[in-house]
Amino acid sequence: MANAYTGTSAMSNLVKAAYDRYVEFALRSQPMFRDLADKRPVQQAMPGSSVVFSLYQDLAAATTALTETVDPDAVALSNPSTVSVTLNEYGNVVLETKKLAEFSFSDVDPAIANIIAYNMADSIDKLVVSTLIAGTNVLYGGDATATNEVIAADTMTGSLIRKSVAKLRAANAVPRDGMLYAAYMHPEVSHDLRSETGALAFEDVRKYTDPNVGNILNGVTGVYGGAYVVETPRAYTALDGASSAKVYRTIIAGQQALAEATAVEPGVVIGPVVDKLMRQRPLGWYSLQGWAVYRQASLYRVETGSSIAA
């Protein structure tokens, strides 16, 4: 006669999946592009839907010698140029129900607050990036031009970094850190820069100038060609090249490349509970601000492909 086992099948109602009550957050990149918005109103006259910044124009150099007995003619100053920043409302909100708070196996309130706070920083950083990539100064990798679209083979090179820096210096753009400009690039673009070979290649130059061998072994991107290189997956990419190739935008900037006007600083908002049974609790973020390229001469965009484009 076969044995009747009292096992997991017979007692299935007692055997259940166990859950870790600690819920991890999604992988996140660090918002950083707003750091480039270093021009803000200094003496704003009044609140308004937009803020207009004004810039004086210098006189042309006076290189003709004066005549001792002739009174020189006066010259008129040029009309100041203006940059307008339009302010818009931005925000997001989560409406948590009482039932979720009571039924959830993990404390969801701190998670909602964390996710809302990150969404605020993430959203604002993307708004800043969308403004930066609209600058008028652009260089292209490889054989690409404004009319000949970027392909994967049009990768980042040290020459493009050096040329961007040269253009910024030639336009009197003020560096951001000592004599260095900022270069924000995608890691897949940085890979090509660090893989370049030759006498002026990134790694060869650093190999003979950086005493910290560990930085090279760890693949840390540093200073090159007059710019400090920041790797960030937040650098803008889009499938808009030839045959929908993935095109990367590297931003190289000096001071006052980007202006920011703010009526309400970004912040978390705890909304009122207004439903009849007090079961719906809103938590969100809100800001009232805007951005615009302030000095085109302080901003360059380099559009390239990548040899390891996903």
PAZAPA-4460 file (N, C-alpha, C; in steps of 0.05 Angstrom, whole numbers, plus 32768, in hexadecimal, padded with zeros to 4 digits):
% residues 310
    n_x    n_y    n_z   ca_x   ca_y   ca_z    c_x    c_y    c_z   seq   type   mol
   8011   7FE8   8000   8000   8000   8000   8012   8019   8000     1      M     A
   800C   802C   7FEE   801D   8044   7FEC   8019   8056   8004     2      A     A
   802F   8064   800C   802D   8077   8022   801F   8090   801A     3      N     A
   800F   809C   802B   8002   80B6   8026   8013   80CB   8034     4      A     A
   8022   80DB   8024   8034   80EF   802F   8025   8109   8035     5      Y     A
   802C   8114   804D   8022   812F   8054   8038   8142   804B     6      T     A
   8037   814B   8032   804C   815C   8027   8041   8176   801D     7      G     A
   8051   8184   800D   804A   819F   8004   8031   819F   7FF2     8      T     A
   802D   8188   7FE3   8015   8187   7FD2   7FFC   8184   7FE3     9      S     A
   7FFE   8172   7FF7   7FE6   816E   8007   7FDF   8186   8018    10      A     A
   7FF4   8195   8021   7FEF   81AC   8033   7FF6   81C6   8024    11      M     A
   7FEE   81C8   800B   7FF5   81E0   7FFB   7FEC   81FA   8006    12      S     A
   7FD7   81FA   8015   7FCD   8214   8021   7FE0   821E   8036    13      N     A
   7FF2   820D   8040   8006   8216   8054   8021   821E   8047    14      L     A
   8024   8219   802E   803D   821F   8020   8039   8236   800D    15      V     A
   8045   824C   8013   8041   8265   8003   805C   8271   7FFD    16      K     A
   805C   8282   7FE8   8074   8292   7FE1   8079   82A7   7FF7    17      A     A
   8092   82AA   7FFD   809A   82BF   8010   80A4   82D7   8001    18      A     A
   809D   82EF   800B   80A5   8307   7FFE   80B8   8317   800F    19      Y     A
   80CD   8322   8002   80DE   8336   8010   80CF   8350   8011    20      D     A
   80CA   835A   8029   80BA   8372   802C   80CA   838B   8024    21      R     A
   80E4   8388   801F   80F4   839F   8016   80F3   83A0   7FF8    22      Y     A
   80E7   83B5   7FED   80E4   83B8   7FD0   80F9   83CB   7FC5    23      V     A
   8109   83C2   7FB2   811E   83D3   7FA7   8113   83E7   7F93    24      E     A
   8121   83FD   7F8F   811A   8410   7F7B   8127   8409   7F60    25      F     A
   811D   8415   7F4B   8129   8411   7F30   8145   841C   7F2F    26      A     A
   8155   8413   7F1C   816F   841F   7F18   816C   843C   7F0F    27      L     A
   817C   844D   7F1A   8178   846A   7F14   8193   8477   7F0C    28      R     A
   8191   848A   7EFA   81A8   849A   7EF3   81A6   84B4   7F03    29      S     A
   81BD   84C0   7F07   81BD   84D9   7F18   81B8   84F1   7F07    30      Q     A
   81A2   8500   7F0D   819D   8519   7EFE   81B4   852D   7F03    31      P     A
   81BE   8539   7EED   81D5   854B   7EF0   81D5   8562   7EDD    32      M     A
   81C5   8562   7EC8   81C7   8577   7EB4   81BE   8592   7EBE    33      F     A
   81AD   8593   7ED2   81A4   85AD   7EDC   81BB   85BD   7EE7    34      R     A
   81D1   85B0   7EEE   81E9   85BE   7EF7   81F3   85D2   7EE3    35      D     A
   81ED   85CD   7EC9   81F6   85DF   7EB4   81E6   85F9   7EB3    36      L     A
   81CF   85FA   7EC1   81BE   8612   7EC1   81C8   8625   7ED6    37      A     A
   81DE   8633   7ED0   81EB   8644   7EE4   81E5   8662   7EE0    38      D     A
   81D3   8668   7ECD   81CA   8684   7ECA   81AD   8686   7ED3    39      K     A
   81A9   8697   7EE7   818E   869B   7EF3   8189   86B9   7EF6    40      R     A
   8170   86C2   7EF9   816B   86DF   7EFC   817A   86EA   7F14    41      P     A
   8184   8702   7F10   8193   8710   7F26   8182   8726   7F32    42      V     A
   8174   8735   7F22   8163   874B   7F2C   8148   874A   7F1E    43      Q     A
   813A   8734   7F22   8120   8731   7F14   810D   8746   7F1D    44      Q     A
   8101   8754   7F0A   80F0   876C   7F10   80D6   8764   7F1E    45      A     A
   80CA   874E   7F16   80B0   8747   7F21   80AA   872B   7F18    46      M     A
   8095   871E   7F24   808C   8704   7F1A   8082   8706   7EFE    47      P     A
   8084   86F1   7EEF   807B   86F1   7ED3   807A   86D5   7EC7    48      G     A
   806D   86D3   7EB1   806A   86B9   7EA3   8084   86B2   7E94    49      S     A
   8095   86C5   7E90   80B0   86C0   7E84   80C3   86D4   7E90    50      S     A
   80DD   86CE   7E8E   80F2   86E0   7E97   8104   86E6   7E80    51      V     A
   8109   8700   7E7B   811A   8709   7E65   8135   8711   7E6F    52      V     A
   814A   8704   7E66   8165   870B   7E6D   8170   871D   7E57    53      F     A
   8181   8730   7E5E   818C   8743   7E4A   81AB   8741   7E4B    54      S     A
   81B7   8744   7E34   81D4   8744   7E32   81DE   875C   7E22    55      L     A
   81F0   876B   7E2E   81FC   8781   7E1F   820E   8777   7E09    56      Y     A
   8211   8787   7DF4   8223   8782   7DDE   823B   8794   7DE0    57      Q     A
   8253   8789   7DDC   826B   879A   7DDE   826E   87AB   7DC5    58      D     A
   827C   87C1   7DC8   8283   87D2   7DB1   8299   87C4   7DA0    59      L     A
   8299   87CC   7D87   82AF   87C2   7D76   82C9   87CF   7D7F    60      A     A
   82DF   87C0   7D7C   82F9   87CA   7D85   8300   87E4   7D75    61      A     A
   8309   87F8   7D84   8311   8812   7D78   832F   8811   7D73    62      A     A
   8337   880C   7D5B   8354   8808   7D54   8360   881E   7D43    63      T     A
   834F   8832   7D3D   8359   8849   7D2D   8364   885E   7D3F    64      T     A
   837C   8868   7D39   8388   887D   7D4A   8378   8897   7D49    65      A     A
   8376   88A4   7D60   8367   88BD   7D61   8378   88D4   7D55    66      L     A
   836B   88E8   7D4B   8378   8901   7D42   8378   8915   7D58    67      T     A
   838E   8920   7D5E   8391   8931   7D76   837C   8948   7D77    68      E     A
   8376   8953   7D60   8365   896B   7D60   8348   8965   7D58    69      T     A
   8342   894C   7D54   8326   8944   7D4C   8318   8935   7D62    70      V     A
   8300   893F   7D68   82F0   8932   7D7D   82E3   8919   7D70    71      D     A
   82E8   8901   7D7B   82DD   88E9   7D6F   82BF   88E8   7D70    72      P     A
   82B3   88DC   7D5C   8296   88D9   7D5C   828D   88C4   7D70    73      D     A
   8277   88C9   7D7D   826C   88B5   7D90   8260   889E   7D81    74      A     A
   8260   8887   7D8D   8254   886F   7D81   823D   8866   7D94    75      V     A
   8229   885A   7D88   8212   8850   7D98   8217   8833   7DA0    76      A     A
   820E   882D   7DB8   820F   8812   7DC1   81FA   8801   7DB2    77      L     A
   8200   87E8   7DAE   81ED   87D6   7DA1   81D7   87CF   7DB5    78      S     A
   81BF   87CA   7DAA   81A9   87C2   7DBB   81AF   87A7   7DC9    79      N     A
   81AB   87A5   7DE3   81B0   878C   7DF1   819F   8775   7DE4    80      P     A
   81AB   875E   7DE3   819C   8746   7DDA   818D   873A   7DF2    81      S     A
   8179   872A   7DED   8169   8720   7E02   8165   8701   7DFF    82      T     A
   8162   86F4   7E16   815B   86D8   7E17   8143   86D5   7E29    83      V     A
   812E   86C9   7E1F   8115   86C6   7E2E   8112   86A9   7E37    84      S     A
   810B   86A6   7E51   8105   868C   7E5C   80E8   868B   7E64    85      V     A
   80D9   8679   7E58   80BD   8676   7E5E   80B9   8662   7E75    86      T     A
   80A9   866A   7E89   80A5   8658   7EA0   808C   8647   7E9B    87      L     A
   808E   862D   7EA2   8078   861B   7EA0   8075   860B   7EB9    88      N     A
   805D   8601   7EBD   8058   85F0   7ED4   8060   85D3   7ECD    89      E     A
   806D   85C6   7EE0   8074   85AA   7EDD   806D   859B   7EF7    90      Y     A
   8066   8582   7EF5   8060   8573   7F0D   8055   8557   7F07    91      G     A
   8052   8548   7F1C   8048   852D   7F1A   803C   8526   7F35    92      N     A
   8029   8514   7F36   801B   850D   7F4F   8013   84F0   7F50    93      V     A
   8015   84E4   7F68   800C   84C9   7F6D   7FF5   84CB   7F81    94      V     A
   7FDF   84BD   7F7B   7FC8   84BE   7F8D   7FC5   84A2   7F9A    95      L     A
   7FCF   84A0   7FB2   7FCF   8486   7FC0   7FB4   8481   7FCE    96      E     A
   7FAA   8469   7FCC   7F91   8463   7FD9   7F95   8457   7FF5    97      T     A
   7F82   845B   8005   7F82   8450   8021   7F85   8432   8020    98      K     A
   7F77   8425   800D   7F76   8408   800B   7F92   83FD   8005    99      K     A
   7FA1   840A   7FF4   7FBC   8401   7FEE   7FCE   8403   8007   100      L     A
   7FCC   841A   8015   7FDC   841D   802D   7FD6   8407   8042   101      A     A
   7FBE   83FE   8044   7FB6   83EA   8057   7FBD   83CE   804E   102      E     A
   7FBD   83C8   8034   7FC1   83AD   802A   7FDE   83A7   8022   103      F     A
   7FEE   83BB   801C   8009   83B7   8012   801A   83A9   8027   104      S     A
   802A   8394   801D   803C   8386   8030   8055   8396   8037   105      F     A
   805A   83AC   8028   8070   83BE   802D   8066   83DA   8031   106      S     A
   8074   83E9   8042   806B   8405   8047   806F   8415   802E   107      D     A
   8059   841C   8021   805B   8429   8006   805E   8447   8008   108      V     A
   8058   8454   801E   8059   8471   8020   8076   847C   801B   109      D     A
   808B   8471   8029   80A6   847B   8023   80AE   8476   8007   110      P     A
   80A5   8460   7FFB   80AC   845A   7FDF   80A0   846E   7FCC   111      A     A
   8087   8476   7FD0   807A   848A   7FBF   8089   84A5   7FC2   112      I     A
   8090   84AC   7FDA   809F   84C5   7FDE   80BA   84C5   7FCF   113      A     A
   80C8   84AE   7FD1   80E2   84AB   7FC3   80DE   84AD   7FA5   114      N     A
   80CB   849F   7F9B   80C6   849E   7F7E   80BE   84B9   7F73   115      I     A
   80AD   84C7   7F82   80A5   84E2   7F7A   80BD   84F5   7F7A   116      I     A
   80CE   84F4   7F8E   80E5   8505   7F90   80F8   8500   7F78   117      A     A
   80FD   84E7   7F72   810E   84E1   7F5B   8102   84EA   7F41   118      Y     A
   80E8   84E5   7F3E   80DA   84EE   7F26   80DC   850C   7F21   119      N     A
   80DC   851B   7F37   80E0   8538   7F35   80FB   853F   7F2A   120      M     A
   8110   8533   7F36   812B   8539   7F2C   8130   852E   7F10   121      A     A
   8125   8517   7F0A   8128   850B   7EF0   811A   851B   7EDA   122      D     A
   8102   8524   7EE0   80F2   8534   7ECC   80FF   854E   7EC6   123      S     A
   8108   855C   7EDB   8114   8576   7ED7   812F   8574   7EC8   124      I     A
   813E   855F   7ECE   8157   855B   7EBF   8152   8556   7EA2   125      D     A
   813D   8547   7E9B   8136   8542   7E7F   812D   855C   7E71   126      K     A
   811F   856E   7E80   8117   8587   7E74   812F   8598   7E6E   127      L     A
   8143   8598   7E80   815C   85A7   7E7B   816B   859C   7E62   128      V     A
   816C   8581   7E60   817A   8575   7E49   816C   857D   7E2F   129      V     A
   8151   857D   7E2F   8143   8583   7E16   8149   85A0   7E0E   130      S     A
   814F   85B2   7E21   8157   85CD   7E1A   8174   85CE   7E0F   131      T     A
   8186   85C0   7E1D   81A2   85C0   7E15   81A6   85B6   7DF9   132      L     A
   8198   85A1   7DF1   819D   8595   7DD7   8191   85A5   7DC0   133      I     A
   8184   85BB   7DC7   8179   85CD   7DB3   818C   85E4   7DAC   134      A     A
   81A4   85E3   7DB8   81B8   85F8   7DB1   81BF   85F7   7D93   135      G     A
   81C9   860E   7D89   81CE   8610   7D6C   81E9   8607   7D63   136      T     A
   81FC   8604   7D76   8217   85FC   7D6F   8219   85DE   7D70   137      N     A
   8220   85D1   7D5A   8221   85B4   7D5A   8237   85AA   7D48   138      V     A
   8244   8594   7D51   8258   8585   7D42   824E   8569   7D3F   139      L     A
   8258   855C   7D29   824E   8541   7D23   8266   852E   7D22   140      Y     A
   8262   8515   7D2A   8276   8501   7D28   827A   84F6   7D0C   141      G     A
   8292   84EC   7D06   8297   84DF   7CEC   8291   84F1   7CD5   142      G     A
   8283   84E6   7CC1   827D   84F4   7CA8   8261   8502   7CAA   143      D     A
   8254   8501   7CC1   8239   850C   7CC3   823A   852A   7CC2   144      A     A
   8224   8535   7CB8   8220   8552   7CB7   8203   8558   7CBE   145      T     A
   81FC   8571   7CBD   81E0   8578   7CC3   81CD   856B   7CAF   146      A     A
   81D7   8565   7C97   81C5   8559   7C82   81CC   853C   7C7E   147      T     A
   81E3   8533   7C88   81EB   8517   7C86   81EA   850A   7CA1   148      N     A
   81D5   84FA   7CA7   81CF   84F2   7CC2   81E5   84E0   7CCF   149      E     A
   81E5   84E1   7CEA   81F8   84D2   7CFA   81F2   84B4   7CF8   150      V     A
   8207   84A4   7CF5   8203   8487   7CF7   8215   847C   7D0D   151      I     A
   8213   8462   7D13   8221   8457   7D2A   8240   845B   7D27   152      A     A
   824A   845A   7D0E   8266   845C   7D0A   8271   8478   7D0F   153      A     A
   8260   848C   7D11   8269   84A8   7D16   826D   84AC   7D34   154      D     A
   8282   84A0   7D3E   8286   84A0   7D5B   8295   84B8   7D66   155      T     A
   8295   84BB   7D80   82A2   84D1   7D8E   82C1   84CE   7D8B   156      M     A
   82CE   84E4   7D87   82EC   84E4   7D86   82F6   84FB   7D96   157      T     A
   8310   84F9   7D9D   831D   850E   7DAC   831D   8528   7D9C   158      G     A
   831E   8526   7D82   831E   853E   7D71   8305   854E   7D74   159      S     A
   82EE   8540   7D78   82D4   854F   7D7B   82D4   855E   7D96   160      L     A
   82DF   8552   7DAB   82E2   855F   7DC5   82F3   8578   7DC2   161      I     A
   830B   8574   7DB6   831E   858A   7DB3   8312   85A1   7DA2   162      R     A
   8304   8599   7D8C   82F8   85AE   7D7B   82E3   85BD   7D8A   163      K     A
   82D2   85B0   7D99   82BD   85BD   7DA8   82C9   85D1   7DBC   164      S     A
   82DD   85C8   7DCA   82EB   85DA   7DDE   82F7   85F2   7DD0   165      V     A
   8304   85ED   7DB9   8310   8603   7DAA   82FB   8617   7DA1   166      A     A
   82E4   860D   7D98   82CE   8620   7D90   82C4   862F   7DA8   167      K     A
   82C1   8623   7DBF   82B8   8631   7DD7   82CC   8646   7DE0   168      L     A
   82E6   863F   7DE0   82FA   8653   7DE7   82FB   866A   7DD3   169      R     A
   82F8   8663   7DB9   82F9   8678   7DA5   82E1   868B   7DA7   170      A     A
   82CB   8682   7DB3   82B4   8693   7DB7   82B3   86A0   7DD2   171      A     A
   82C9   869F   7DE1   82CC   86AB   7DFB   82BB   869F   7E11   172      N     A
   82B2   8686   7E0C   82A1   8678   7E20   82B2   8674   7E39   173      A     A
   82A7   867A   7E50   82B5   8677   7E6A   82B4   8659   7E72   174      V     A
   82CB   864D   7E78   82CB   8631   7E81   82BC   862E   7E9B   175      P     A
   82B5   8615   7EA2   82A5   8610   7EBA   82B6   8609   7ED2   176      R     A
   82CE   85FE   7ECE   82DF   85F5   7EE4   82FC   85FB   7EDD   177      D     A
   8306   8612   7EE7   8320   861A   7EDF   8321   8621   7EC2   178      G     A
   8331   8612   7EB2   8332   8615   7E95   8322   8600   7E87   179      M     A
   8312   85F1   7E95   8305   85DA   7E89   82E7   85DF   7E84   180      L     A
   82DD   85D6   7E6D   82C1   85D5   7E67   82B5   85BB   7E70   181      Y     A
   829B   85B9   7E72   828D   85A0   7E79   8285   8591   7E60   182      A     A
   828A   8577   7E60   8282   8565   7E4A   8271   854F   7E56   183      A     A
   8257   854F   7E51   8245   853B   7E5B   823F   8527   7E44   184      Y     A
   8247   850E   7E47   8244   84FB   7E32   823A   84E0   7E3C   185      M     A
   822C   84D2   7E2A   8222   84B7   7E30   8239   84A3   7E33   186      H     A
   8236   8490   7E46   824C   847C   7E49   8253   846D   7E2F   187      P     A
   823F   8468   7E1E   8245   845A   7E04   8254   846C   7DF1   188      E     A
   8253   8486   7DF5   8263   8499   7DE6   827F   849A   7DF2   189      V     A
   8280   849B   7E0C   829A   849C   7E1A   82AA   8483   7E14   190      S     A
   829D   846C   7E10   82AB   8454   7E08   82BB   8458   7DEF   191      H     A
   82AF   8465   7DDB   82BE   846A   7DC2   82D4   847E   7DC5   192      D     A
   82D0   8492   7DD6   82E5   84A5   7DDB   82FD   8498   7DE8   193      L     A
   82F8   8486   7DFB   830D   8479   7E0A   831A   8462   7DF9   194      R     A
   830C   8459   7DE5   8316   8444   7DD4   8327   844E   7DBC   195      S     A
   8326   8468   7DB8   8335   8474   7DA2   8353   8470   7DA5   196      E     A
   8361   846B   7D90   837E   8466   7D91   838D   847C   7D82   197      T     A
   83A6   847F   7D88   83B6   8493   7D7B   83C4   84A6   7D8F   198      G     A
   83D5   84B7   7D85   83E5   84C8   7D96   83D4   84DB   7DA8   199      A     A
   83BE   84E4   7D9D   83AD   84F7   7DAD   8394   84E9   7DB7   200      L     A
   8393   84CF   7DB7   837C   84C0   7DC1   8379   84C4   7DDF   201      A     A
   8360   84C2   7DE9   835A   84C8   7E05   836B   84B8   7E18   202      F     A
   836B   849D   7E15   8379   848C   7E28   8398   848F   7E26   203      E     A
   83A2   8493   7E0E   83BF   8497   7E0B   83C8   84B0   7E18   204      D     A
   83B9   84C6   7E15   83C0   84DF   7E22   83BF   84DC   7E40   205      V     A
   83AA   84CF   7E4A   83A7   84CD   7E67   83BC   84BA   7E73   206      R     A
   83C4   84A5   7E63   83D7   8491   7E6C   83F2   849E   7E74   207      K     A
   83F9   84B4   7E65   8412   84C1   7E6A   8410   84DA   7E7B   208      Y     A
   83F7   84E1   7E83   83F4   84FA   7E93   83E6   84F5   7EAD   209      T     A
   83D8   84DE   7EB0   83C9   84D9   7EC9   83D9   84C5   7EDA   210      D     A
   83E3   84CE   7EF1   83F3   84BC   7F02   83E2   84A7   7F0F   211      P     A
   83C8   84AA   7F10   83B6   8496   7F1C   83AE   8481   7F08   212      N     A
   83BE   846B   7F08   83B9   8456   7EF5   839E   8449   7EFA   213      V     A
   8395   844A   7F14   837B   843E   7F1B   8365   844A   7F0B   214      G     A
   8366   8464   7F05   8351   8471   7EF6   834E   8465   7EDA   215      N     A
   8365   845E   7ECE   8365   8453   7EB3   8359   8436   7EB5   216      I     A
   8362   8427   7EC8   8359   840B   7ECB   833B   840A   7ED1   217      L     A
   8331   841E   7EE1   8315   841E   7EE8   8303   842A   7ED2   218      N     A
   830F   8434   7EBD   8300   843F   7EA7   82F3   845A   7EAE   219      G     A
   8300   8469   7EC0   82F4   8483   7EC8   82FB   8498   7EB3   220      V     A
   82E7   84A5   7EA9   82EB   84BB   7E96   82F3   84D4   7EA5   221      T     A
   8306   84E3   7E9B   8310   84FB   7EAA   8310   8513   7E98   222      G     A
   8327   8521   7E98   832B   853A   7E8A   8339   8534   7E6F   223      V     A
   832F   8541   7E5A   833B   853D   7E40   8335   8555   7E2E   224      Y     A
   834A   855F   7E21   8347   8574   7E0D   833A   858D   7E16   225      G     A
   833D   8594   7E30   8331   85AD   7E3A   8315   85AA   7E45   226      G     A
   830C   8591   7E49   82F2   858C   7E55   82F3   8576   7E69   227      A     A
   82E3   8579   7E7E   82E0   8562   7E91   82C8   8552   7E88   228      Y     A
   82CC   8538   7E84   82B8   8527   7E78   82A7   851A   7E8E   229      V     A
   828D   851D   7E8C   827A   8511   7E9F   826A   84FC   7E90   230      V     A
   826C   84E3   7E98   825C   84CE   7E8C   8241   84CC   7E99   231      E     A
   822C   84CD   7E89   8211   84CB   7E94   81FE   84BE   7E80   232      T     A
   81EF   84AA   7E88   81DC   849E   7E76   81C4   84B0   7E70   233      P     A
   81C4   84C8   7E7E   81AF   84DB   7E79   81B4   84EC   7E60   234      R     A
   81CC   84EA   7E55   81D1   84F8   7E3C   81BD   84F0   7E27   235      A     A
   81B3   8503   7E18   819C   84FE   7E06   81A4   84EC   7DEF   236      Y     A
   8193   84D8   7DE9   8196   84C7   7DD2   817B   84C5   7DC4   237      T     A
   817C   84C0   7DAA   8163   84BC   7D9B   8168   84AC   7D82   238      A     A
   8155   849D   7D79   8157   848E   7D60   814F   849F   7D49   239      L     A
   8160   84B2   7D43   8159   84C6   7D2E   816F   84C9   7D19   240      D     A
   8182   84B7   7D18   8197   84B8   7D04   818E   84AA   7CEB   241      G     A
   81A2   84A4   7CDA   819C   8495   7CC1   8191   847A   7CC8   242      A     A
   817B   8472   7CBC   816E   8458   7CC2   8168   8455   7CDF   243      S     A
   8160   846B   7CEC   815A   846C   7D08   8171   8463   7D19   244      S     A
   8189   846C   7D13   81A0   8466   7D23   819E   8475   7D3D   245      A     A
   81AB   846A   7D52   81AB   8477   7D6C   81BF   848D   7D6C   246      K     A
   81B6   84A5   7D71   81C7   84BD   7D70   81CA   84C8   7D8D   247      V     A
   81E2   84CD   7D95   81E9   84D6   7DB0   81F0   84F4   7DAF   248      Y     A
   81E6   8503   7DC3   81ED   8520   7DC4   81FF   8524   7DDC   249      R     A
   8218   852C   7DD7   822A   8534   7DEC   8229   8552   7DEF   250      T     A
   8227   855B   7E08   8225   8578   7E0D   8240   8581   7E18   251      I     A
   824B   8596   7E0C   8264   85A2   7E15   825E   85C0   7E1A   252      I     A
   8262   85C9   7E33   8258   85E3   7E3B   826B   85F2   7E4D   253      A     A
   8269   860C   7E4B   8277   861E   7E5D   8263   862B   7E70   254      G     A
   826B   8640   7E7D   8259   864E   7E8F   8243   865D   7E80   255      Q     A
   822C   865F   7E8C   8215   866E   7E82   820B   8664   7E67   256      Q     A
   820E   864A   7E63   8203   863D   7E4B   81E4   863C   7E4E   257      A     A
   81DB   8639   7E66   81BE   8634   7E6A   81B3   8646   7E80   258      L     A
   819C   8653   7E7A   818F   8664   7E8E   8177   8656   7E99   259      A     A
   8171   865B   7EB3   815A   864F   7EC0   814B   8665   7ECF   260      E     A
   8131   8665   7ECB   8120   8678   7EDA   810C   8667   7EEA   261      A     A
   8108   866E   7F03   80F7   865E   7F15   80E5   866F   7F25   262      T     A
   80CB   866A   7F24   80B8   8677   7F35   80B2   8666   7F4E   263      A     A
   80B1   864B   7F4A   80AD   8638   7F60   80C2   8622   7F5D   264      V     A
   80D4   8620   7F70   80E8   860B   7F70   80DB   85F0   7F70   265      E     A
   80E7   85DC   7F63   80DB   85C1   7F64   80DA   85B7   7F81   266      P     A
   80C4   85AB   7F88   80C1   85A0   7FA3   80AA   858C   7FA5   267      G     A
   80AC   857B   7FB9   8097   8567   7FBE   807F   8575   7FCB   268      V     A
   8067   856D   7FC2   804E   8579   7FCC   803D   8563   7FD7   269      V     A
   8034   8567   7FF0   8021   8554   7FFC   8005   8561   7FF8   270      I     A
   7FF5   8555   7FE7   7FDB   8561   7FE0   7FC7   855B   7FF6   271      G     A
   7FB1   856A   7FF6   7F9C   8566   800A   7F8B   854D   8004   272      P     A
   7F82   8540   8019   7F6F   852A   8016   7F53   8536   8015   273      V     A
   7F46   8534   7FFE   7F2C   8542   7FFA   7F15   852F   7FF5   274      V     A
   7F1A   8515   7FF2   7F03   8503   7FED   7EF3   84FF   8007   275      D     A
   7EDA   84F7   8004   7EC8   84F6   801B   7ED0   84E3   8031   276      K     A
   7EDD   84CD   802A   7EE5   84B9   803E   7F02   84BA   8044   277      L     A
   7F10   84CE   803A   7F2D   84D3   803F   7F3D   84B9   8038   278      M     A
   7F38   84AF   8020   7F46   8496   8018   7F5C   849B   8003   279      R     A
   7F5E   84B3   7FF8   7F71   84B9   7FE2   7F84   84CF   7FEA   280      Q     A
   7F9D   84C8   7FEB   7FB2   84DA   7FF5   7FC5   84E1   7FDE   281      R     A
   7FC6   84FB   7FD5   7FD7   8503   7FBF   7FF3   850B   7FC9   282      P     A
   8007   8502   7FBA   8023   850B   7FBF   802F   8510   7FA3   283      L     A
   803B   8527   7F9F   8046   852E   7F85   805D   8542   7F87   284      G     A
   8065   854C   7F70   8079   8561   7F70   806F   8577   7F5C   285      W     A
   807A   858F   7F5F   8071   85A6   7F4F   8088   85B9   7F4C   286      Y     A
   808A   85C5   7F34   809C   85DB   7F30   8091   85EE   7F1B   287      S     A
   809A   8607   7F1C   8092   861B   7F08   80AC   8629   7EFF   288      L     A
   80B6   8620   7EE8   80D0   862A   7EE0   80D4   8625   7EC2   289      Q     A
   80EB   862F   7EB8   80F1   862B   7E9C   810F   862E   7E97   290      G     A
   8118   8627   7E7F   8134   8628   7E77   8137   8631   7E5A   291      W     A
   814D   863D   7E54   8154   8645   7E39   8172   8646   7E36   292      A     A
   817C   8641   7E1E   8198   8645   7E19   819E   8663   7E1C   293      V     A
   81B1   866A   7E2D   81B7   8686   7E33   81CD   8691   7E21   294      Y     A
   81E4   8683   7E20   81F9   868B   7E0E   81FF   8674   7DFB   295      R     A
   81F7   8677   7DE2   81FC   8662   7DCE   821A   865D   7DCB   296      Q     A
   822A   8672   7DCF   8247   866F   7DCC   8253   865D   7DE1   297      A     A
   8244   8658   7DF7   824F   8647   7E0D   8245   862A   7E0B   298      S     A
   8239   8623   7DF5   822D   8608   7DF3   8232   85FB   7DD8   299      L     A
   823C   85E3   7DD9   8240   85D2   7DC1   8233   85B7   7DC6   300      Y     A
   8227   85AC   7DB0   821C   8592   7DB0   822B   8581   7D9C   301      R     A
   8233   8569   7DA3   8241   8557   7D91   822F   853F   7D8D   302      V     A
   8227   853A   7D74   8215   8524   7D6D   8226   850D   7D61   303      E     A
   8224   84F6   7D6D   8234   84DF   7D64   8223   84C6   7D66   304      T     A
   822E   84B0   7D5A   8223   8496   7D5F   8234   8489   7D75   305      G     A
   8232   846F   7D77   8243   8460   7D8A   8247   8444   7D7E   306      S     A
   8260   843A   7D82   8266   841F   7D78   8259   8409   7D88   307      S     A
   824E   8411   7DA0   8240   83FD   7DB0   8224   8405   7DB6   308      I     A
   8218   8414   7DA3   81FC   841D   7DA7   81EA   8406   7DAC   309      A     A
   81D9   8409   7DC0   81C7   83F4   7DC7   81B1   83F2   7DB2   310      A     A
***
